[in-house]
Amino acid sequence: MSNLFTRTATASVLYDAPGPKAVVRNRILGVLALLGIAGLFWYAFTTLNDNGQFDAGLWDAFQYNTIQQRIADGLVATLQAFGLAAVLSLVLGALLAAGQLSDHKPVRWASVSVVQFFRAMPLLILIVALYYGFFAKEPMWALVLGLTLYNGSVQAEIIRSGVNAVPRGQGEAAYALGLRKTQVMTTILVPQAVRSMLPSMIGQLVVTLKDTSLGAIITYHELLFVGKAIATQPLNSAGFPYIPVVLVIGPIYIAMCLLLTALARWIEARGRRGANRRTSAAA
């Protein structure tokens, strides 16, 4: 009874409980919203169907080994660019974060300037500039370096914020024991900060993975470029397979992002279990 009273009191403090008329009105609005969404889906379906985008003949292209191999090659190219950009952006982010936390003003100002510049720079403009300026014959490196500079700057802010979020007493106690700043950072602050900043870091890696699709702009043969090439060719009398390509390529991107997110959750859970075991052992 007391628990029910507590929940009711908490709810009444946070918001006003809707009355009978408000409940009816909310239900009506919810039904209208669902009908509106269903109407939009139906309109999109009928429009695409009238244009022949759901013609069974448009799926014939994916039966060919050549098309399947092109999609597989595009996936490999996407993962290759992402792997390089992910590792390099984390390394760059760690270096820039260390520079922003440095006690030396020139180092700190230079690091802050680099971070703010590349965070403000539109990623597409950065990739295109690197491509036409330096890597016209190697579009993969234009994509990788563009992703590294932009996402490395974002990762630097995540790491810096995570370190600063650790209670000041932790660092002060370490300094009182005579530890140097490098020792304090590597043994006290960073290990504690990792647990809080890991979700944000993985979230930014998911963004990095999705941004590899910008490589299609500079003719890097990643997954989106391959899909676009397939969709813009009338492979048979049925026409251009735009929707089939979207229905094939889209889930691949979604699956990669979900797998990366699942990996992040596994790492976070494992780190939490390890911390709990250390706490139990210390107790």
CORNORNOR-V270396 format. One record per pair of residues at least 24 apart in sequence whose ideal C-beta (glycine too) atoms are under 7 Angstrom apart, sorted by the first residue. I is the first residue (numbers start at 0). J is the second residue. Records with the same first field share a line. If there is no record, write none. Layout:
# CORNORNOR-V270396
I = J, J
This chain:
# CORNORNOR-V270396
47 = 242
51 = 237, 238
52 = 241, 242
53 = 242
54 = 237
56 = 235, 236, 237
57 = 237, 238, 240, 243
58 = 243
59 = 235
60 = 229, 234, 240
61 = 247
66 = 229
69 = 225
70 = 225
72 = 220
73 = 220, 221, 222, 224, 225
74 = 222, 251
76 = 219, 220, 221
77 = 211, 221, 222
80 = 139, 142, 143, 211, 214, 221
81 = 207, 208, 211
83 = 143
84 = 143, 146, 147, 150, 207
85 = 204, 207
87 = 143, 147, 151
88 = 146, 147, 150, 151, 154, 207
89 = 154
91 = 147, 151
92 = 151, 154, 155, 158
93 = 158
95 = 151, 152, 155
96 = 155, 158, 159
99 = 155, 159
100 = 159, 162
113 = 152
114 = 152, 155, 156
117 = 148, 149, 152
118 = 152, 153
120 = 149
122 = 149, 210, 213
123 = 213, 216
125 = 149
126 = 213, 217
127 = 216, 217
130 = 217
138 = 214, 217, 218, 219
139 = 219
141 = 217
142 = 211, 213, 214, 217, 219
146 = 207, 210
150 = 203, 207
153 = 203
154 = 200, 203
157 = 196, 199, 200, 203
158 = 196
161 = 192, 195, 196
162 = 188, 189, 192
164 = 192, 195
165 = 191, 192
194 = 270, 274
197 = 263, 266, 267
198 = 263, 267
201 = 259, 260, 263
204 = 259
205 = 256, 259, 260
208 = 255, 256, 259
209 = 252, 256
222 = 248, 251
223 = 248
